[in-house]
Amino acid sequence: MKTSNPVLARLGQAAERERATGYAPTGPYGQPGYPPQQYPGATGYPAAPPTVTPMSIDDVVVKTVTLLGILGVSAAAAWVLVPDSLLRVAWIGAAVVGLALGLIISFSRMANPALVIAYSVVEGVFVGMVSKAFNSLYDGIVLQAVVASFGVFFLMAMLYKARVIRATPKFVRGMVAAMVGLFAVMMINLVLALFGVNTGLRDGSPLAIGFSLVCIVVASLSFVLSFAEIEEGVRMGLPQRYSWTAAFGILVSLVWLYIEILRLLSFFQGDD
């Protein structure tokens, strides 16, 4: 099935290559699958095409819950085990490693569950350190941000289910442009901050509040892209393991949304 989504098109091509080369998934009890064999005397009959278990919505839900559970455990462990003296080091280190893993996964031609799980662990450390830092300044802010983040997620899921918001080609192009632009701005702001330059994007000023609101809106709408990718992936019959890639997309959006909501809440609580 044709798709206008470049990521799904790439994954679909990879899936077709797997089917063409005789890839077979694991059996129902976890044993490795094998391509159909040719037997003597059966040369007059073509071999049955290899079968691949396609991904389903349930697969994505299970993988997403699994990754969120891993992230939560990792965040809690980092919060408890990492001393305050190493908080900044752990924060920056996890951010750098998480960014590297995220880029590798995003541009990978094959879904890699091990990398996705590793990303979830590293992001858990990052989220744990950021949450601990903010909570030390504004007690209770973490719970507020968590509730708000999941509230936005479920709201977007309902809006997408009701087809109030749809991932049209124009919407997809606009979202990709917005996310790339915001990523570039945040990277430039980070580099300038390392040299002591304050751009005003993260200091609680009206500009910072406006920037955070824009990030929250874009992060919220990015769920629509994830939902559309999952829906199309199921229709295209992508192999089951690509559900890890779909779950990864949801996890990235949730973490981004949570961090932006946490920062926005801190701006207002800082005025008390």
N, C-alpha and C positions, 0 to 999 in steps of 0.2 A: 504494500500500500504506500502511495506517495505521501510525503509530509513536507510542509514548509518549514518545519523546525530543523535547523542545521544539526543540532545535537542528536535528535532522533534519527535524522537521515544517516548520520555517521554510524550510530549504533545499529541501525537497521542493516546497513551495508556489512558491518562486522558480523551480524547474525546470519546474513545470507552466506558469507564466506564460511562460517562454521558449519552450516548445513551442507554446503557444497563439498567440504572436505571430510564429511562423515563424522562430525562432532556428535557425541551422544552424551546425555547427562547421566548423573548417578541414578541408580535404580531406586526402587521404593524403600529399600532398607539401607541405603547409603553406599552400596557397592558400586564400583565404577561401571559406567555403561560402555558398550562396545558397538561399533558399526556392524551392520548385518554381514554375515560371512557367506562366502561362495562355497558351495559343496560340489564335489565331483558329480558329474551327471546332471547337474542343474544349470548348465550353461545356457540352456535355451530360455531360461526365465530370468528376467531382470531382478536385481536385488531390490528389496524394499527400501525406500528412502529412509535415511536416519531420522529418528524422532527426537525432538527437543521439547522439554516441558516448558510451556510459555509462562511468562510472569502473569500474575493476577493482582487485583486490588488488595486482596488479603495478604499476598506476599509482601507488598509494599508497606502495609499497615504493621505487619509483624516486624519487618526490618526497621521501620521507623521507631517503633516502641523499644526495640532492642537497643538501637543507637542512643535514644534518649535515656534509657536506663544506664547504659555504660557511661554516658556523659555525666549523668547525675551522681553516680558513684564516684567517678573520677573527681568531679568538682568538690564533693563532700570530703573526700580523702585529702585533696590539696588544701582545702580550708582548714582542716584539723591538723594535718601533719607538717605543712610548710610554715616555718616560723616567720614572724613579721619582718625580721631582718632580711629575709630572702624573698619577700613578697614581690618586690619590683623586678628582681632578676627572673623569678619564675614566670611572672606576668609577661615580660618581654620575650623570654625564651620560648614560652608556649605559643605566643602570637606569631613569632617568626617561623617556628616549626609547623604550626597549623597552616600558615599561609602557603608554605612550600608544599605541604601534603595536599592542600586544597587545589593548588594549581596543577599538581601532578595528576590528581584524580580527574579534574575537569578536562584535561587535555589527553587523557589516556584513551586508547582505542578499545580497550577491554575493561569490563567491570572487574575491580579487584577488591573483594570483600575484606581482605587483610588490611589494605590501605585505608579503606573506609572506617574500619573499626579502630585502627591506629589514630586516624583523624579525630574520631569521637573521643578517644582517651585524652589526646592532647588538648582538644577544645574544652574538655572538662576541666583540665588544669587551668586553662586561661579564664574560663567563666568563673571558676572557684576563686581565683586570685582577684579578679575584678570585683566580684560580688563581695568578697571579704573587705576589700579596700573601701568600697562605697558604704557598706553596712557599718563600718567603724565610724564613719562620719555622719551617716543618717540612718539611725536604727529603724528597721522595718521596711526599708526601701526595696530590699531584695524580693521580699514576698509580694509587694505591690507590683514590681516589674514582672515577676513570674506569672502572676494572675492576669495582668494586662496582656502579656505576650500570647498566652494560650487563648485568652478571650478573642484577640484579634485573629489568631489562626482559625479558630472554629467559626468566627464570623465570615471570614473569607471563604472557608469551605462551604458554608451554607449559601453564600452569594453565588459561588461558582456552580454549586449543585442546582440552584434555581435559575441558572443562566442569566443572572443579573449582570455579571461580568463575564466576558468571553475572551479567549485568547485569539483574537483575529490576527492576521499577518501584520497589520499596521500596529496593533497593540504590542505584539512581540518585538517588532523593530524598535518601537519607542522605548520599551522596557530595557532592551539590551543596551541601547544608547545611553539611557539614564543610569543604569548600573555601572557601565564602563566609565562614564563621566564622573560619577560619585567616587568610584574606586580611585580614579586618577587624582581627584581633588584631595581625597583623604591621604593618599601616599605623598603628595606634594606638601600637604600640611604637616605630615609627620616628619618629613625631611627638614622642613623649615624649623619645626619645633626643636629638633636636635641641635640646631645652630642658634637657638635662643630667639627665633623670630615668632612673634605671636600674631597670627592671622585673624584672631577673634572668632574662629569657628568652634572653639571648644571651651570658652571661658565664661559662659553664662550670660553673655550679652544678647541683645535682641537678634543679632546676626546668628549667634550660636543656636538660639532657640529655633529660629527659622530653618537653619540648616538641619537640625535634628528632626524637625517636623517633616522636612522633605525626605530625609533618610527613612523615617518611619513609614511614610506613605509608600515609598518605592519598595521597601522591604516587605510591606504588607501585600502589595500587588504582585511581588515576585512569587507568592504562593500560587497565583493563578497560572503562571508559567509551569510550575511544578505539577499542578493538578492536570494541566493540559498534556504535559509530557507523559504522565502516568497513563492517562486515558488513551492517548495515541499509541503508547508503547504496548498496552494490552491489546489494542486492535491490530497492531502490526505483528503480534505474536513474538515479541522479543524474548530471548531465553530468560529463564527464571532468575538467573543470577544478576540480571540488570536491574532487578528490584532494589539491589544495594545502591546502585547509582541514583535511582529515583529517591530513595530514603535519604541519601546524602544531600540531595538538593533541598529537601524539606528541612533537614538539620541545619544547613548553612543559613537559610532564611530565618529560621527560628532564633539562632544564636545572634545574628545581626540585629533582628528586631528587638530582642531582649536587651542587648547592649545599648541600643539607641534609646529605648524607653527608660532604661536605668539612668542614662545620662540626662535625659530630659527631665525626669523626676527630680534629679539632684539639683538642677538649675533652680527649680521653684522652692525646694526645701532649703536651699542655701540662703534664701532670702529671709528665712524666719529669724 
